[in-house]
Amino acid sequence: MIVNSFPDDPYQLDKAELVRLIEYHNRRYWEQGEPEISDDDYDHLMRALELIDPEHPLIGQVHAPVVASDGKVRHGSPMLSLAKVYSLDELLEWATKHARRDTEVFKIQPKYDGISANYVDGVLATRGDGVEGEDISAKLPLIELETIGYRGVVDRPVRGEIVIRDDVFKDKFSSISRKDGKFYKNSRNAVAGIMGLKDITGIKYQIEHYKAFLTLVDYDMISYSVKFSELKDRWPG
């Protein structure tokens, strides 16, 4: 079997094959920043494994991109990971278990494909394992903050996602090269690659020259509240 191929039907694979594929694609995505399959295809692999072995360690494994770090940072409050569901019925089943009343309010936010980070007291840190993250403060010159009523220097406490805006990647990253002279395939790869650089001198010059800053999107800006009783009406299927 070609390990990096995506099978026609992942639900027909045995556990050993699924584990081998998932571990391979985990390395491609998290360590190398060069995914070979889509998020949907990856989810199908994970779903197939979960159906065979719901308790397999890969199911609940916490991943984080490999970044160039100046040390560990302990978060003042945990940055928790998210569980996935694959249908409205599964979402409602999960919400029903946690809602104490019909008026229970859930915080909803879109999923951004970047690097979760927290900024406080001049220190920017990744989510890490949720309790401790990696200090990436050296990357602050490459990043601007987008929050409610403000876009500019990261200068206030915020928890959010480091991304590259679609328009910035489309218009400017065709001119911004990696250390090997090649260009980034997509915005997610660019974020992971840049955060993994130990020396940012070259990329800093390019980002400042082309005004192609990465963006730390404030979670509070993109979050909204929905009552439990309104979930089904808001997302009918």
N, CA, C and O of each residue as an XYZ file, in Angstrom:
948
protein
N       0.841     -1.199      0.000
C       0.000      0.000      0.000
C       0.874      1.245      0.000
O       1.871      1.301      0.720
N       0.511      2.249     -0.801
C       1.217      3.527     -0.795
C       0.718      4.318      0.406
O      -0.461      4.663      0.483
N       1.608      4.599      1.331
C       1.164      5.120      2.622
C       0.508      6.494      2.509
O      -0.376      6.807      3.305
N       0.909      7.318      1.552
C       0.363      8.671      1.511
C      -0.822      8.808      0.571
O      -1.287      9.921      0.323
N      -1.324      7.684      0.039
C      -2.512      7.755     -0.805
C      -3.748      7.821      0.080
O      -3.723      7.398      1.236
N      -4.837      8.359     -0.482
C      -6.090      8.349      0.260
C      -6.958      7.238     -0.316
O      -7.223      7.235     -1.517
N      -7.400      6.307      0.497
C      -8.147      5.156     -0.014
C      -9.507      5.560     -0.571
O     -10.082      6.574     -0.176
N     -10.010      4.742     -1.496
C     -11.325      5.002     -2.065
C     -12.395      4.976     -0.985
O     -13.339      5.765     -1.010
N     -12.237      4.063     -0.041
C     -13.204      3.944      1.057
C     -12.456      3.651      2.351
O     -12.146      2.496      2.641
N     -12.164      4.696      3.133
C     -11.400      4.480      4.379
C     -12.116      3.572      5.370
O     -11.478      2.981      6.241
N     -13.432      3.456      5.246
C     -14.194      2.643      6.184
C     -14.010      1.148      5.928
O     -14.484      0.321      6.707
N     -13.317      0.796      4.830
C     -13.019     -0.597      4.546
C     -11.630     -1.012      5.036
O     -11.266     -2.184      4.939
N     -10.860     -0.070      5.555
C      -9.508     -0.377      6.033
C      -9.551     -0.997      7.421
O     -10.475     -0.751      8.196
N      -8.537     -1.806      7.726
C      -8.454     -2.329      9.087
C      -7.745     -1.304      9.977
O      -7.256     -0.280      9.498
N      -7.700     -1.595     11.263
C      -7.182     -0.612     12.222
C      -5.716     -0.299     11.962
O      -5.313      0.862     12.040
N      -4.923     -1.299     11.659
C      -3.495     -1.067     11.449
C      -3.260     -0.124     10.269
O      -2.395      0.750     10.332
N      -4.028     -0.301      9.195
C      -3.880      0.566      8.026
C      -4.306      1.992      8.346
O      -3.655      2.952      7.935
N      -5.404      2.122      9.081
C      -5.879      3.460      9.461
C      -4.862      4.171     10.342
O      -4.570      5.348     10.131
N      -4.328      3.469     11.320
C      -3.343      4.069     12.226
C      -2.114      4.528     11.445
O      -1.595      5.618     11.685
N      -1.647      3.697     10.511
C      -0.469      4.054      9.727
C      -0.736      5.304      8.883
O       0.114      6.190      8.801
N      -1.899      5.376      8.266
C      -2.244      6.542      7.456
C      -2.389      7.799      8.301
O      -1.888      8.861      7.931
N      -3.070      7.684      9.430
C      -3.301      8.852     10.290
C      -1.984      9.378     10.839
O      -1.763     10.589     10.857
N      -1.109      8.488     11.285
C       0.180      8.934     11.817
C       1.015      9.604     10.736
O       1.695     10.595     10.998
N       0.965      9.068      9.524
C       1.692      9.682      8.415
C       1.165     11.086      8.135
O       1.947     12.029      8.015
N      -0.148     11.229      8.032
C      -0.723     12.538      7.713
C      -0.602     13.518      8.879
O      -0.555     14.729      8.665
N      -0.551     13.008     10.105
C      -0.263     13.886     11.245
C       1.120     14.520     11.097
O       1.294     15.715     11.333
N       2.094     13.711     10.707
C       3.440     14.252     10.526
C       3.460     15.269      9.383
O       4.079     16.325      9.509
N       2.801     14.964      8.289
C       2.768     15.892      7.164
C       2.132     17.221      7.561
O       2.594     18.282      7.141
N       1.087     17.166      8.359
C       0.334     18.382      8.707
C       1.006     19.164      9.816
O       1.241     20.364      9.677
N       1.324     18.481     10.937
C       1.755     19.204     12.123
C       3.263     19.457     12.160
O       3.695     20.518     12.612
N       4.063     18.510     11.698
C       5.509     18.659     11.799
C       6.119     19.319     10.562
O       7.036     20.133     10.670
N       5.593     18.955      9.379
C       6.193     19.447      8.152
C       5.420     20.595      7.515
O       5.940     21.288      6.640
N       4.167     20.800      7.955
C       3.369     21.876      7.386
C       3.062     21.676      5.913
O       2.876     22.648      5.180
N       3.007     20.414      5.467
C       2.770     20.103      4.056
C       1.706     19.014      3.943
O       2.022     17.887      3.560
N       0.461     19.325      4.266
C      -0.594     18.294      4.195
C      -0.810     17.815      2.767
O      -0.689     18.580      1.811
N      -1.133     16.530      2.645
C      -1.354     15.938      1.326
C      -2.822     15.651      1.055
O      -3.201     15.384     -0.085
N      -3.643     15.704      2.082
C      -5.071     15.453      1.901
C      -5.858     16.584      2.541
O      -5.327     17.350      3.345
N      -7.124     16.679      2.179
C      -7.968     17.742      2.723
C      -8.370     17.434      4.161
O      -8.249     16.297      4.618
N      -8.848     18.453      4.869
C      -9.337     18.246      6.233
C     -10.494     17.250      6.250
O     -10.599     16.433      7.165
N     -11.363     17.316      5.239
C     -12.504     16.387      5.182
C     -12.023     14.943      5.040
O     -12.552     14.047      5.698
N     -11.022     14.713      4.185
C     -10.494     13.358      4.019
C      -9.850     12.871      5.317
O     -10.012     11.713      5.702
N      -9.118     13.764      5.985
C      -8.502     13.388      7.263
C      -9.575     13.023      8.284
O      -9.436     12.048      9.023
N     -10.644     13.813      8.316
C     -11.742     13.530      9.250
C     -12.354     12.161      8.992
O     -12.748     11.467      9.929
N     -12.436     11.767      7.715
C     -12.978     10.445      7.399
C     -12.072      9.342      7.939
O     -12.561      8.322      8.424
N     -10.763      9.539      7.859
C      -9.839      8.559      8.428
C     -10.038      8.428      9.930
O     -10.102      7.322     10.467
N     -10.137      9.580     10.607
C     -10.322      9.565     12.053
C     -11.665      8.946     12.436
O     -11.766      8.205     13.413
N     -12.679      9.259     11.659
C     -14.017      8.720     11.926
C     -14.023      7.203     11.764
O     -14.631      6.489     12.561
N     -13.339      6.716     10.724
C     -13.273      5.275     10.493
C     -12.565      4.576     11.654
O     -12.996      3.511     12.097
N     -11.478      5.176     12.145
C     -10.764      4.594     13.281
C     -11.625      4.616     14.532
O     -11.640      3.653     15.298
N     -12.343      5.714     14.738
C     -13.195      5.840     15.922
C     -14.287      4.774     15.934
O     -14.649      4.267     16.997
N     -14.809      4.433     14.764
C     -15.847      3.401     14.693
C     -15.296      2.035     15.060
O     -16.010      1.211     15.631
N     -14.021      1.784     14.735
C     -13.393      0.501     15.065
C     -12.935      0.464     16.517
O     -13.138     -0.522     17.225
N     -12.302      1.579     16.951
C     -11.711      1.615     18.293
C     -11.896      3.013     18.895
O     -11.008      3.859     18.780
N     -13.047      3.259     19.536
C     -13.333      4.600     20.069
C     -12.338      5.087     21.110
O     -12.238      6.290     21.349
N     -11.598      4.173     21.734
C     -10.665      4.544     22.794
C      -9.219      4.627     22.305
O      -8.303      4.786     23.112
N      -9.010      4.523     21.014
C      -7.634      4.546     20.507
C      -6.975      5.880     20.843
O      -7.612      6.925     20.710
N      -5.700      5.871     21.280
C      -5.018      7.123     21.683
C      -5.014      8.204     20.604
O      -5.004      9.389     20.938
N      -5.021      7.838     19.330
C      -5.010      8.839     18.270
C      -6.285      9.683     18.250
O      -6.271     10.821     17.782
N      -7.383      9.125     18.758
C      -8.670      9.830     18.706
C      -8.626     11.114     19.525
O      -9.090     12.160     19.071
N      -8.079     11.038     20.709
C      -8.062     12.212     21.583
C      -6.723     12.912     21.652
O      -6.505     13.759     22.519
N      -5.826     12.566     20.745
C      -4.477     13.131     20.787
C      -4.497     14.632     20.504
O      -5.155     15.092     19.571
N      -3.771     15.380     21.318
C      -3.678     16.827     21.145
C      -2.450     17.139     20.300
O      -1.335     16.740     20.636
N      -2.668     17.862     19.190
C      -1.568     18.213     18.301
C      -1.301     19.715     18.373
O      -2.172     20.506     18.733
N      -0.101     20.071     18.029
C       0.259     21.485     17.926
C       1.332     21.624     16.863
O       2.200     20.759     16.749
N       1.290     22.695     16.083
C       2.333     22.894     15.073
C       3.703     23.031     15.720
O       3.827     23.511     16.847
N       4.720     22.606     14.999
C       6.096     22.767     15.472
C       6.506     24.216     15.230
O       6.521     24.681     14.091
N       6.840     24.928     16.310
C       7.211     26.332     16.193
C       8.591     26.551     16.804
O       9.043     25.774     17.645
N       9.252     27.620     16.367
C      10.516     28.014     16.984
C      10.181     28.763     18.269
O       9.565     29.829     18.233
N      10.585     28.207     19.387
C      10.148     28.717     20.684
C      11.306     29.247     21.505
O      12.441     28.783     21.396
N      10.983     30.241     22.337
C      11.960     30.765     23.295
C      11.691     30.234     24.699
O      12.162     30.800     25.686
N      10.933     29.147     24.781
C      10.656     28.553     26.086
C       9.177     28.335     26.309
O       8.347     28.693     25.474
N       8.858     27.742     27.448
C       7.476     27.426     27.794
C       6.812     28.601     28.505
O       7.461     29.357     29.228
N       5.503     28.738     28.284
C       4.703     29.767     28.947
C       3.478     29.085     29.547
O       2.759     28.371     28.848
N       3.241     29.298     30.821
C       2.062     28.718     31.468
C       0.902     29.697     31.332
O       1.016     30.861     31.716
N      -0.200     29.227     30.791
C      -1.354     30.086     30.577
C      -2.058     30.409     31.894
O      -2.168     29.561     32.779
N      -2.532     31.651     32.008
C      -3.263     32.050     33.201
C      -4.560     31.278     33.345
O      -4.975     30.965     34.461
N      -5.201     30.969     32.236
C      -6.369     30.092     32.209
C      -6.180     29.145     31.035
O      -5.617     29.537     30.013
N      -6.643     27.903     31.162
C      -6.362     26.890     30.126
C      -6.909     27.294     28.760
O      -7.939     27.961     28.653
N      -6.190     26.872     27.720
C      -6.671     27.007     26.349
C      -7.078     25.607     25.901
O      -6.244     24.818     25.456
N      -8.351     25.315     26.023
C      -8.836     23.958     25.825
C      -8.988     23.629     24.347
O      -9.210     24.513     23.519
N      -8.864     22.336     24.025
C      -9.058     21.886     22.650
C     -10.543     21.630     22.405
O     -11.343     21.599     23.340
N     -10.898     21.445     21.131
C     -12.285     21.242     20.742
C     -12.512     19.816     20.282
O     -11.637     19.203     19.670
N     -13.696     19.289     20.581
C     -14.089     17.985     20.059
C     -14.845     18.198     18.750
O     -15.502     19.221     18.555
N     -14.741     17.216     17.859
C     -15.406     17.336     16.562
C     -16.690     16.530     16.534
O     -16.784     15.467     17.147
N     -17.676     17.043     15.818
C     -18.858     16.270     15.455
C     -18.986     16.357     13.942
O     -18.403     17.238     13.310
N     -19.752     15.440     13.367
C     -19.803     15.336     11.913
C     -21.200     15.556     11.343
O     -21.413     15.401     10.141
N     -22.145     15.914     12.193
C     -23.502     16.163     11.710
C     -24.240     17.002     12.740
O     -23.810     17.122     13.887
N     -25.361     17.582     12.312
C     -26.188     18.345     13.242
C     -26.720     17.444     14.352
O     -26.811     17.865     15.505
N     -27.068     16.210     14.009
C     -27.582     15.286     15.030
C     -26.542     15.046     16.117
O     -26.879     14.998     17.300
N     -25.283     14.896     15.726
C     -24.231     14.681     16.719
C     -24.023     15.931     17.568
O     -23.770     15.833     18.769
N     -24.129     17.101     16.947
C     -24.005     18.348     17.701
C     -25.126     18.464     18.722
O     -24.888     18.821     19.876
N     -26.347     18.163     18.297
C     -27.489     18.261     19.211
C     -27.383     17.230     20.335
O     -27.763     17.501     21.474
N     -26.860     16.043     20.005
C     -26.668     15.017     21.040
C     -25.681     15.512     22.091
O     -25.900     15.349     23.291
N     -24.570     16.131     21.614
C     -23.577     16.668     22.546
C     -24.174     17.801     23.386
O     -23.993     17.842     24.603
N     -24.881     18.711     22.731
C     -25.453     19.863     23.440
C     -26.495     19.422     24.459
O     -26.601     20.006     25.538
N     -27.259     18.399     24.118
C     -28.293     17.901     25.035
C     -27.674     17.382     26.327
O     -28.252     17.538     27.403
N     -26.499     16.764     26.222
C     -25.828     16.240     27.414
C     -25.347     17.362     28.336
O     -25.243     17.174     29.548
N     -25.057     18.525     27.756
C     -24.448     19.596     28.534
C     -25.409     20.719     28.907
O     -25.140     21.487     29.831
N     -26.522     20.816     28.198
C     -27.479     21.890     28.482
C     -28.298     21.550     29.721
O     -28.884     20.471     29.807
N     -28.338     22.460     30.666
C     -29.120     22.242     31.882
C     -30.550     22.727     31.733
O     -31.423     22.380     32.529
N     -30.782     23.533     30.705
C     -32.121     24.074     30.435
C     -32.168     24.523     28.980
O     -31.130     24.645     28.331
N     -33.371     24.768     28.469
C     -33.508     25.190     27.073
C     -32.849     26.530     26.809
O     -32.458     26.828     25.680
N     -32.727     27.335     27.848
C     -32.145     28.668     27.686
C     -30.625     28.668     27.877
O     -29.993     29.725     27.860
N     -30.036     27.463     28.061
C     -28.576     27.372     28.176
C     -27.934     28.016     26.950
O     -28.344     27.756     25.819
N     -26.925     28.857     27.180
C     -26.292     29.588     26.087
C     -24.942     28.955     25.738
O     -24.111     28.705     26.611
N     -24.748     28.707     24.457
C     -23.483     28.184     23.950
C     -22.771     29.268     23.151
O     -23.405     30.034     22.425
N     -21.468     29.329     23.287
C     -20.671     30.264     22.498
C     -20.266     29.584     21.189
O     -19.698     28.492     21.194
N     -20.559     30.230     20.095
C     -20.290     29.685     18.769
C     -19.249     30.551     18.067
O     -19.309     31.780     18.125
N     -18.294     29.899     17.404
C     -17.331     30.656     16.605
C     -16.881     29.794     15.428
O     -16.808     28.572     15.555
N     -16.580     30.407     14.293
C     -16.102     29.640     13.149
C     -14.730     29.058     13.429
O     -13.972     29.592     14.238
N     -14.412     27.953     12.750
C     -13.113     27.308     12.910
C     -12.118     27.954     11.948
O     -12.317     27.944     10.733
N     -11.057     28.510     12.501
C      -9.990     29.088     11.699
C      -8.843     28.086     11.605
O      -8.539     27.390     12.574
N      -8.216     28.016     10.449
C      -7.148     27.051     10.243
C      -5.798     27.740     10.375
O      -5.111     27.997      9.386
N      -5.432     28.035     11.630
C      -4.174     28.712     11.895
C      -3.520     28.153     13.141
O      -3.531     26.942     13.361
N      -2.952     29.021     13.952
C      -2.312     28.623     15.195
C      -2.942     29.407     16.346
O      -2.893     30.637     16.370
N      -3.526     28.692     17.288
C      -4.129     29.339     18.459
C      -3.040     29.976     19.311
O      -1.977     29.392     19.519
N      -3.315     31.174     19.799
C      -2.292     31.886     20.566
C      -2.913     32.802     21.600
O      -4.079     33.186     21.500
N      -2.119     33.139     22.585
C      -2.555     34.029     23.664
C      -1.483     35.095     23.874
O      -0.290     34.796     23.920
N      -1.930     36.339     23.999
C      -0.982     37.445     24.233
C      -1.355     38.150     25.521
O      -2.490     38.592     25.696
N      -0.380     38.252     26.428
C      -0.593     38.964     27.675
C       0.767     39.389     28.230
O       1.738     38.635     28.172
N       0.820     40.599     28.764
C       2.044     41.131     29.386
C       3.253     41.050     28.454
O       4.361     40.735     28.889
N       3.033     41.334     27.184
C       4.130     41.369     26.231
C       4.591     40.027     25.713
O       5.553     39.960     24.948
N       3.921     38.948     26.116
C       4.330     37.604     25.714
C       3.252     36.973     24.841
O       2.082     36.923     25.219
N       3.663     36.491     23.668
C       2.775     35.768     22.768
C       3.126     34.293     22.850
O       4.279     33.912     22.649
N       2.136     33.463     23.143
C       2.385     32.035     23.315
C       1.347     31.220     22.563
O       0.188     31.620     22.449
N       1.777     30.065     22.049
C       0.848     29.153     21.401
C       0.005     28.434     22.454
O       0.287     28.502     23.651
N      -1.043     27.738     21.980
C      -1.889     26.982     22.905
C      -1.122     25.839     23.544
O      -1.305     25.553     24.728
N      -0.256     25.175     22.764
C       0.485     24.041     23.308
C      -0.435     22.925     23.738
O      -1.312     22.511     22.980
N      -0.243     22.432     24.953
C      -1.107     21.362     25.459
C      -2.323     21.908     26.183
O      -3.084     21.157     26.792
N      -2.501     23.225     26.115
C      -3.647     23.849     26.770
C      -3.298     24.461     28.106
O      -3.930     25.424     28.540
N      -2.301     23.908     28.756
C      -1.834     24.420     30.051
C      -0.563     25.239     29.857
O      -0.419     26.332     30.404
N       0.352     24.689     29.069
C       1.596     25.382     28.734
C       1.728     25.499     27.218
O       1.450     24.551     26.485
N       2.152     26.663     26.764
C       2.386     26.879     25.354
C       3.821     27.260     25.091
O       4.640     27.319     26.008
N       4.125     27.520     23.825
C       5.472     27.911     23.420
C       5.549     29.429     23.242
O       4.656     30.046     22.662
N       6.613     30.005     23.745
C       6.824     31.449     23.649
C       7.258     31.802     22.216
O       8.362     31.459     21.793
N       6.381     32.488     21.480
C       6.711     32.907     20.111
C       6.701     34.438     20.009
O       6.385     34.999     18.960
N       7.048     35.089     21.099
C       7.049     36.554     21.133
C       7.967     37.153     20.071
O       7.731     38.268     19.606
N       9.004     36.423     19.689
C       9.931     36.927     18.665
C       9.232     37.147     17.333
O       9.743     37.869     16.477
N       8.054     36.524     17.145
C       7.324     36.667     15.880
C       6.383     37.877     15.879
O       5.734     38.145     14.868
N       6.301     38.597     16.975
C       5.367     39.733     17.056
C       5.557     40.772     15.945
O       4.561     41.328     15.483
N       6.795     41.067     15.488
C       6.936     42.036     14.395
C       6.273     41.608     13.092
O       6.088     42.427     12.192
N       5.910     40.320     12.983
C       5.304     39.806     11.761
C       3.776     39.802     11.817
O       3.114     39.457     10.838
N       3.223     40.186     12.968
C       1.798     39.965     13.222
C       1.095     41.265     13.581
O       1.637     42.104     14.301
N      -0.118     41.416     13.068
C      -0.977     42.510     13.520
C      -2.229     41.916     14.163
O      -2.636     40.796     13.855
N      -2.820     42.686     15.054
C      -4.008     42.253     15.772
C      -5.267     42.764     15.088
O      -5.333     43.919     14.669
N      -6.265     41.895     14.979
C      -7.581     42.327     14.525
C      -8.589     41.982     15.610
O      -8.839     40.813     15.904
N      -9.165     43.032     16.202
C     -10.141     42.846     17.254
C     -11.264     43.847     17.044
O     -11.283     44.552     16.035
N     -12.187     43.916     17.969
C     -13.354     44.780     17.804
C     -12.923     46.244     17.767
O     -12.401     46.769     18.751
N     -13.140     46.891     16.640
C     -12.826     48.308     16.504
C     -11.360     48.649     16.392
O     -10.980     49.811     16.542
N     -10.522     47.650     16.128
C      -9.077     47.931     16.086
C      -8.366     46.937     15.181
O      -8.682     45.747     15.153
N      -7.401     47.460     14.445
C      -6.502     46.609     13.667
C      -5.135     47.285     13.649
O      -4.984     48.402     13.154
N      -4.146     46.589     14.197
C      -2.825     47.196     14.266
C      -1.880     46.373     15.107
O      -2.010     45.152     15.189
N      -0.931     47.037     15.729
C       0.094     46.375     16.543
C      -0.561     45.558     17.657
O      -1.558     45.979     18.243
N       0.010     44.391     17.942
C      -0.479     43.569     19.063
C      -0.040     44.249     20.344
O       1.129     44.178     20.724
N      -0.981     44.911     21.012
C      -0.605     45.741     22.160
C      -1.557     45.622     23.341
O      -1.527     46.447     24.253
N      -2.413     44.579     23.324
C      -3.379     44.417     24.417
C      -3.661     42.928     24.613
O      -3.487     42.137     23.686
N      -4.098     42.539     25.823
C      -4.354     41.111     26.072
C      -5.397     40.575     25.089
O      -6.434     41.198     24.860
N      -5.100     39.409     24.516
C      -6.024     38.832     23.545
C      -5.757     37.337     23.415
O      -4.626     36.877     23.569
N      -6.798     36.603     23.135
C      -6.689     35.181     22.828
C      -7.344     34.975     21.473
O      -8.491     35.371     21.261
N      -6.608     34.350     20.551
C      -7.168     34.235     19.213
C      -6.392     33.265     18.339
O      -5.718     32.361     18.833
N      -6.499     33.471     17.023
C      -5.898     32.560     16.043
C      -5.001     33.349     15.097
O      -5.413     34.362     14.531
N      -3.770     32.871     14.933
C      -2.853     33.492     13.982
C      -3.117     32.894     12.602
O      -2.973     31.689     12.397
N      -3.499     33.740     11.675
C      -3.834     33.302     10.323
C      -3.211     34.273      9.315
O      -2.645     35.302      9.684
N      -3.331     33.919      8.045
C      -3.049     34.856      6.963
C      -4.359     35.067      6.227
O      -4.962     34.112      5.738
N      -4.793     36.295      6.148
C      -6.050     36.602      5.480
C      -6.008     36.119      4.030
O      -4.957     36.144      3.390
N      -7.158     35.680      3.521
C      -7.216     35.166      2.149
C      -6.746     36.207      1.132
O      -6.026     35.888      0.186
N      -7.166     37.457      1.344
C      -6.779     38.484      0.379
C      -5.277     38.761      0.437
O      -4.650     39.009     -0.593
N      -4.706     38.719      1.630
C      -3.268     38.938      1.777
C      -2.488     37.816      1.109
O      -1.513     38.066      0.401
N      -2.920     36.574      1.336
C      -2.201     35.452      0.730
C      -2.314     35.506     -0.789
O      -1.324     35.310     -1.493
N      -3.506     35.769     -1.290
C      -3.727     35.790     -2.739
C      -2.932     36.901     -3.428
O      -2.329     36.690     -4.480
N      -2.943     38.082     -2.816
C      -2.356     39.252     -3.477
C      -0.861     39.408     -3.243
O      -0.166     40.004     -4.066
N      -0.350     38.876     -2.118
C       1.020     39.223     -1.746
C       1.970     38.050     -1.551
O       3.183     38.209     -1.694
N       1.438     36.876     -1.226
C       2.353     35.781     -0.930
C       2.898     35.093     -2.168
O       3.733     34.194     -2.059
N       2.441     35.497     -3.336
C       3.073     35.006     -4.562
C       4.452     35.636     -4.734
O       5.234     35.203     -5.580
N       4.748     36.659     -3.931
C       6.046     37.332     -3.986
C       6.917     37.028     -2.780
O       8.063     37.473     -2.715
N       6.390     36.281     -1.830
C       7.127     36.004     -0.590
C       7.597     34.555     -0.598
O       6.784     33.632     -0.652
N       8.893     34.363     -0.546
C       9.461     33.022     -0.685
C       9.926     32.458      0.651
O      10.195     33.191      1.603
N      10.010     31.146      0.690
C      10.549     30.438      1.841
C      12.080     30.504      1.811
O      12.668     31.056      0.880
N      12.707     29.943      2.825
C      14.171     29.951      2.879
C      14.787     29.209      1.694
O      15.879     29.550      1.239
N      14.069     28.178      1.191
C      14.606     27.397      0.080
C      14.294     28.021     -1.278
O      14.598     27.431     -2.314
N      13.688     29.215     -1.280
C      13.381     29.901     -2.521
C      12.044     29.537     -3.122
O      11.588     30.192     -4.059
N      11.403     28.495     -2.597
C      10.084     28.095     -3.089
C       9.010     28.968     -2.445
O       9.285     29.744     -1.529
N       7.779     28.825     -2.942
C       6.688     29.635     -2.412
C       5.702     28.758     -1.634
O       5.568     27.561     -1.890
N       5.024     29.385     -0.687
C       4.078     28.658      0.146
C       2.863     28.216     -0.670
O       2.362     28.970     -1.505
N       2.393     26.987     -0.424
C       1.282     26.426     -1.199
C      -0.061     27.044     -0.817
O      -0.918     27.259     -1.674
N      -0.234     27.323      0.448
C      -1.499     27.887      0.922
C      -1.246     28.656      2.209
O      -0.141     28.620      2.752
N      -2.259     29.345      2.693
C      -2.077     30.215      3.856
C      -1.753     29.434      5.121
O      -0.971     29.897      5.951
N      -2.339     28.265      5.275
C      -2.080     27.469      6.470
C      -0.618     27.033      6.510
O       0.027     27.103      7.557
N      -0.093     26.580      5.360
C       1.314     26.189      5.297
C       2.223     27.367      5.575
O       3.264     27.221      6.217
N       1.828     28.546      5.087
C       2.643     29.738      5.299
C       2.711     30.095      6.779
O       3.789     30.396      7.292
N       1.576     30.065      7.470
C       1.560     30.370      8.908
C       2.462     29.399      9.659
O       3.307     29.819     10.450
N       2.285     28.096      9.413
C       3.076     27.087     10.118
C       4.561     27.244      9.796
O       5.409     27.158     10.685
N       4.868     27.475      8.522
C       6.261     27.617      8.132
C       6.929     28.823      8.762
O       8.065     28.735      9.228
N       6.233     29.943      8.778
C       6.796     31.172      9.344
C       6.968     31.054     10.855
O       7.974     31.502     11.405
N       5.986     30.452     11.526
C       6.099     30.284     12.975
C       7.198     29.292     13.349
O       7.675     29.285     14.484
N       7.595     28.456     12.391
C       8.655     27.488     12.662
C      10.054     28.020     12.416
O      11.031     27.318     12.674
N      10.173     29.252     11.920
C      11.490     29.823     11.622
C      12.193     30.280     12.900
O      11.600     30.949     13.746
N      13.456     29.908     13.023
C      14.247     30.400     14.153
C      14.785     31.803     13.873
O      14.847     32.644     14.769
N      15.163     32.039     12.651
C      15.678     33.348     12.241
C      14.649     33.992     11.319
O      14.396     33.481     10.228
N      14.054     35.103     11.741
C      12.988     35.721     10.943
C      13.484     36.917     10.133
O      12.680     37.652      9.559
N      14.801     37.116     10.082
C      15.329     38.309      9.408
C      14.830     38.426      7.974
O      14.321     39.472      7.574
N      14.976     37.351      7.200
C      14.583     37.386      5.794
C      13.092     37.553      5.597
O      12.663     38.379      4.791
N      12.290     36.778      6.325
C      10.836     36.857      6.157
C      10.306     38.182      6.691
O       9.327     38.710      6.164
N      10.933     38.723      7.722
C      10.507     40.011      8.271
C      10.657     41.111      7.221
O       9.774     41.954      7.065
N      11.771     41.096      6.510
C      11.972     42.094      5.456
C      10.890     41.960      4.393
O      10.327     42.963      3.956
N      10.595     40.736      3.973
C       9.591     40.530      2.927
C       8.197     40.952      3.393
O       7.467     41.619      2.659
N       7.834     40.564      4.607
C       6.502     40.887      5.119
C       6.326     42.391      5.276
O       5.272     42.931      4.940
N       7.342     43.065      5.780
C       7.249     44.511      5.934
C       7.236     45.199      4.564
O       6.498     46.162      4.358
N       8.046     44.704      3.639
C       8.127     45.310      2.305
C       6.799     45.198      1.560
O       6.346     46.156      0.933
N       6.183     44.022      1.636
C       4.933     43.802      0.899
C       3.693     44.084      1.738
O       2.566     43.945      1.263
N       3.913     44.488      3.006
C       2.793     44.715      3.929
C       1.870     43.497      3.958
O       0.656     43.593      3.774
N       2.495     42.370      4.192
C       1.785     41.091      4.163
C       1.762     40.457      5.558
O       2.092     39.282      5.721
N       1.372     41.237      6.546
C       1.425     40.776      7.934
C       0.444     39.629      8.191
O      -0.647     39.572      7.623
N       0.871     38.724      9.064
C      -0.046     37.729      9.580
C      -1.035     38.432     10.505
O      -0.762     39.533     10.982
N      -2.173     37.807     10.759
C      -3.203     38.431     11.591
C      -3.532     37.555     12.788
O      -3.799     36.362     12.644
N      -3.510     38.156     13.967
C      -4.010     37.496     15.172
C      -5.467     37.918     15.335
O      -5.753     39.045     15.740
N      -6.387     37.004     15.018
C      -7.816     37.305     15.066
C      -8.335     37.038     16.468
O      -8.238     35.916     16.965
N      -8.882     38.055     17.102
C      -9.427     37.951     18.456
C     -10.661     37.051     18.450
O     -11.616     37.315     17.720
N     -10.645     35.989     19.259
C     -11.797     35.097     19.325
C     -13.070     35.837     19.733
O     -14.156     35.507     19.257
N     -12.945     36.830     20.606
C     -14.137     37.555     21.048
C     -14.815     38.280     19.885
O     -16.024     38.509     19.917
N     -14.049     38.637     18.870
C     -14.608     39.362     17.736
C     -15.454     38.458     16.841
O     -16.379     38.930     16.180
N     -15.143     37.167     16.817
C     -15.827     36.266     15.897
C     -16.773     35.302     16.606
O     -17.317     34.394     15.979
N     -16.970     35.491     17.901
C     -17.838     34.605     18.680
C     -19.213     35.228     18.873
O     -19.361     36.448     18.954
N     -20.205     34.363     18.944
C     -21.550     34.846     19.266
C     -22.284     33.770     20.056
O     -21.873     32.610     20.077
N     -23.361     34.161     20.697
C     -24.067     33.271     21.613
C     -25.369     32.770     21.011
O     -26.094     33.510     20.345
N     -25.652     31.486     21.261
C     -26.886     30.860     20.768
C     -27.483     30.022     21.892
O     -26.783     29.241     22.536
N     -28.767     30.191     22.116
C     -29.450     29.376     23.120
C     -29.597     27.939     22.615
O     -29.704     27.697     21.413
N     -29.599     26.998     23.552
C     -29.751     25.592     23.202
C     -31.012     25.361     22.374
O     -30.992     24.600     21.406
N     -32.095     26.007     22.747
C     -33.366     25.819     22.047
C     -33.341     26.348     20.612
O     -34.217     26.018     19.812
N     -32.324     27.178     20.282
C     -32.260     27.779     18.951
C     -31.284     27.063     18.012
O     -31.216     27.385     16.826
N     -30.536     26.102     18.535
C     -29.503     25.468     17.724
C     -30.055     24.848     16.451
O     -29.517     25.057     15.364
N     -31.124     24.089     16.590
C     -31.660     23.368     15.436
C     -32.213     24.320     14.391
O     -32.104     24.056     13.194
N     -32.812     25.436     14.830
C     -33.356     26.396     13.878
C     -32.252     27.164     13.164
O     -32.400     27.522     11.995
N     -31.144     27.421     13.862
C     -30.056     28.166     13.257
C     -29.309     27.330     12.222
O     -28.828     27.850     11.215
N     -29.222     26.030     12.487
C     -28.533     25.109     11.559
C     -29.462     23.928     11.264
O     -29.347     22.871     11.885
N     -30.367     24.112     10.328
C     -31.407     23.098     10.082
C     -30.901     21.800      9.479
O     -31.691     20.869      9.324
N     -29.601     21.687      9.125
C     -29.120     20.402      8.623
C     -28.152     20.601      7.480
O     -27.640     19.627      6.928
